[in-house]
Amino acid sequence: MTVRGPIDPSSIGYTLPHEHLYTRFWEIDGRFDSPHLLDDDDVMADELGVFQSQGGNCLVELTLPGVGRKPERLRSLSERTGLSIVMGCGWYRRLYYLPEEGLDRRPVRELAAELLREIRDGVGDTGIRPGVIGEIGCEKAWVAPVEERVHRAAARAQRESGLGLATHSRLSEVALEQLTIFEDEGADISRVVVGHCDSHPYLDYYLKVLGRGAWLSFDNIGSATVHGHVPTGRHHDRLADLIVELVHRGFGDRILLSHDICESFQLRYYGGPGFGFLFEFFLPMLRARGLGETEITRLTRDNPRRWLTITA
């Protein structure tokens, strides 16, 4: 399901499964840590053109309502560029929940019903429907009570809709607690992608997540690049080694790769890596470690296509 309506899964090729095109992080009360907003249609169209010139034709946009989701602008951008854009839904993480949403007071069943209405009928009166749930996240290394309500609602919506579900799970093993909540609610764990795995680069952790039946998303690739500097040092070397090890262990069908671009300084226009970093710099690192084109195609095309294909 794209912002321009449903498409045949076979039309999905090279895909970036975790990105942001418009963000408003700094508008949250008490948080002024992200003033570098993504908010320019012309710049964004040019940036996406780099990705398209590399063969890219689909991008998953996981900005949620509390931090700047713009369904109609996404549709216009998709029409302008010809890129298939898949929109997310839900609530991000605790400090970005809007007070007027009342997430700490409303029943889980009501939150789940709200998600399902949007998934089935579209956002407001736009008719623009989400194609994934998420990114559903935690602020810290634990699931706060109000975040648990959101996780349970997301799990119920996933169970009913058959959409893929993406998490925000940084710098810890909090994903294991998230997965337990999803399991309690009967979600299909084989449709859950654990986000930001590159922020906690430990093989034992990855094997625990995979052992629960979920996917791994290495979606901060290139995020350490600032002002044109390409980080080909220890962190990206370690990620490449870990991904190749996981592929050799037979888990290549449950790995996704992306950039998580969410601020302007990450764009080429402002001196950052842009949406082309994965193709230009990181995939060659995987090839240099022995991954063949069959494996590269699986990571960048086949896996996103399977995750985005609605199962209900």
N, C-alpha and C positions, 0 to 999 in steps of 0.2 A: 504494500500500500504506500504510494507516494503522495506528495502534496497535490499532484495533479490527477490522483485517482489510482486505481489498481492497474498493475502491469503484469505481463507474463514473466515469471521468474527467469525464464531462459534469456531474457533481454538484459539481465544484470551481468555486467562484466567486472572490471577492476573497480573495487569499492573501498571507500574509507568509512569504516563503521562507527567511528566515534569522533565527531567534530562539532564545532559551534560556528555559526555564521553571524549571529547577532547576540550581543550580551549586554546586560545592565547590572552587573554585580554591585557596583558602587552605590546604587540607590537603596540598598538595604540599610536600615537604621543602625548607626554605630559602626558600619564597615565602609572604610574608604581605602581599601587595600588594592582595588582593581580599577584604576581610573582609565586604563587603556581600552576603551570600548571598541567593539566591532560594530560599526554602524554606518558603513558607506557602501551603497549598492554598486557604484561604479568600480571602486577598488576591489570589492569582493568578486565581481564578475571577472575582472582581469586575473585575480588570484586563482580562481577556479579554472580559468583557461589553461593554466600551467598543468594542473592535474589532468584535464581533459586531453591535452596534447600528448600526455603519457599513456593514453588509452583509458583513462578513468571515465566512468559514465554513471556512477551512483555514489551518493554520500548520505550518511546518517547524521542528522542534526539533533543533538540531544539537549539543547537548551530548553528549559522548562519554564512555565508561566511566571514563576517568582523571580526569574533572573533574565527575562527578556525574550521569551519565545514570540515570534512574529509570523503566524501562519500565512497571512496574505502576502507578506514580503517574501517569504520562502517560495510561495507559489509563483510570484512574479519573477523571482530570480531563476527558478527552474524553467519557466517559459522563456526567459531571456537567453539563458545559456544552453538549454537543451539537456541539462543534467538532471537525472532522476534524484530527487531529494526525499528522504524518508524522515518524518518528524516524530519526535518522542512525546510522551505525555506522563503526567504524574507530578510529584513534588520532590525537590532536589535533596536538601538536607536541612537540619534543624534551624540554623541561623538564617536561612533563606526562606523559611516559611512565612508567608504574609499573615499578619495578625487577623485580617478580615476573613481568612479562610477557615479559622477556628479549628485547625486540625487536632488540637489537644482536647476538644470537647465533642466533636462529632463522632458517631459510631463508625466502626470500621466498615460495616455494611453500606453505610451512606457514602463513604469515600470510594469504595469499590464501585458502587452504582454510578457515581459521577464519572469515574474513569471509563466504565463500559458505555455510558451514553456518548462520551466523546469519541470512543473508538468506533462505535456503530453509526453515529449520526454526524460527527464532525464537531469542530470547535465553534460554539455559538451558532450563528446563522451562516457561517462561511461554507459549510459542507466539506471543509478540509479535515481529513481523518488522519490520526496518528498511525504509523506503521510499526512502532515498537513502544514498549513501556520503559521509561527511564530517561535520564539516569537517576536511579533511586539510591540515595546515599546516606552515609553517616558522617557526622562532624568529627568524631574522634575514633578511638580504637574500640568503641563499644556502641551498641545500639541504644540510643536514648529512648525513654518511654514514648514520646510523641513520634519519633522515627519508627518505632516498632509498629505503631498504628498504620503509618504510611506503607511500611513493608508488607503488612498483612493485607492491606487493600490492594496493593500492586500484585501480590500473589494471587488473590482471588480473581482479579481482572485478567491476569495471565491465564489462569485455569479456564476461564470462560471464553476468552477471545482467541487463544492459540497464538498470540503475538510473542515475539521474543522479548526478553526482559534484560535490561542492562543495569549494572550497579555502579556506584561510586564507592570504592573500597580502597582507601589509600593507607600506606605506611604501616600496615599491621595485618593481622590475620582476622580482622573483623568480618571478612566475607564468610567465614565459617559459621559465625552467629547469624548472619543474614540468611545463609542457606538453610539453617535450622528453622527459621521463621517461615521461609518459603515452603519448606517440606511440611511443616505443621498445617499450612493452609492448602495443601494439595496441589501446589504449583508443579508444573512439569520442569524439573531441574535440568533436563537436557535442552531446555530453551533459555536457560539463564547464563548470561555472560558476565563474569566478574571483571570489573573495570580496574584500570590503573595497576595492573600486575607488575609493571616495570618499576613502580615505586617501592616494592617489597621484593627484591630479586633473590629469592631463595627457593631452590629446587624442592625442598621438603614441603614448603607451603604450596607450591604449584601441584605437587602430587596429592596433597590433601584435598584441594579443590577439585581436581580431576577425579579423585576417588569418590567424590560425592555426586559425580555425573555432570558437573557444570563445565563451562568453557572458560578460557583465559583470554583476556584482552590486554595486549601490550600496546597501549594507546597514547603514551606520552613520548613516542619516538620523535626525536628532534627537539623536544621541548626545552632542552638545556641550551639550545642554540640562541645566542643573543648577538645582535648587530653583525650578522653574517658569519660568525664563527661556527665552524662545523665541528661538533663534538665527536670525533672519531676515537676518543680515548677510552678509558677504562669502563665507564658505565655502558656505553653502547657495545663495546667488545663483550662485556659480561652478558648483556641481554642477548646478543647474537649467539654466544656460546650456549646459553640456557635454552633458547628456542630450538637450536639445532639438536641439543640433547633430548628435548621433549619430542621432536619429530622422530628421532632415531628410536625412541621408546614406544612409538606407535600412537602418539597423541596429536599428530599433525592435523587431524580433522576437527580439533576443538581449540584452535588458536586463531585470534584475529589481530590485525595490525593497523594502527592509525596514529594520528598526531595529537588529538585533543587541542587543536588550536582554539583559543578562547579570548585572546587579547591581541590588540593591534600590533604590538611589537614583534609578534610571531609571524606576521605577514612579510612577504618579500618587499612590499612597498615601503615598509618601515625598517628594513634591514634584517629581517628574520628569515627563517627557513622556508616558510610557506607550505602549501599543500603538496609540493613536489619532493620534499626531503626523503620520504620513505622510498620512493622509486629511484631517486638519484643516488642516495648514499647508503641507506640501510639494506635494501634488497641485495646490492652488490656485496655487502658484508656477509650475508647469508650464503650467497653463491660461492664466495671465497672459502667458506667453511664446508663446502661440499653439497649444499642443497641444489638439486636439479630443477629444471623448469616445471616439472610435474608438481613438485612440492611448492614452488613459488606460486604457481597457479592456484593450488589448493588454498594457500594462506590468503591470497589477495582477491580471489574470484569465487571459488567453489564454496568456501566456508561462509563468507558473508551472504551468498545467495541462499544457502540452506537456512541460515539463521533468520533471514528476512522473509522466507516463505511461510505464510500463515498456515497453521496446521489444523485449525478448527473448521 
